[in-house]
Amino acid sequence: MYANPDAKILSVDGVEPSIENIQNRSYPFVANFYAVTNGEPEGNVRLLIDWILSPQGQRIIEETGYVPVEAKHVFYDVIMPFLSETAAQQMQQLINRD
């Protein structure tokens, strides 16, 4: 998180706003950022999204005080809603095997 001397970092119900707690969603106050496109992203838009999700993009996100995304959150929050019910169930079964 970005160090700001004018802001207090507060625990909520004993949960600190650490990177781990934000990623595992145990810290209740977070702001999500989305890249919304009109249809499947193509061209430079696809390149930008791929770069943001790349190790380099995630490192820069962390260096600027934000919490990088975990691949599982991208899957559950971005991909799963667009799968058919059958495909989503099949993917869930594969995930649960591990």
Buried (B, 14 or more C-beta within 10 A) or exposed (E): EEEEEEEEEEEEEEBEBBEEBBBEEBBEEEEEEEEEEEEEBEEEBEEEBEEBBEEEBBEBBEEEEBBBBEEEBEEBEBEEEEBEEEEBEEBEEEEEEE
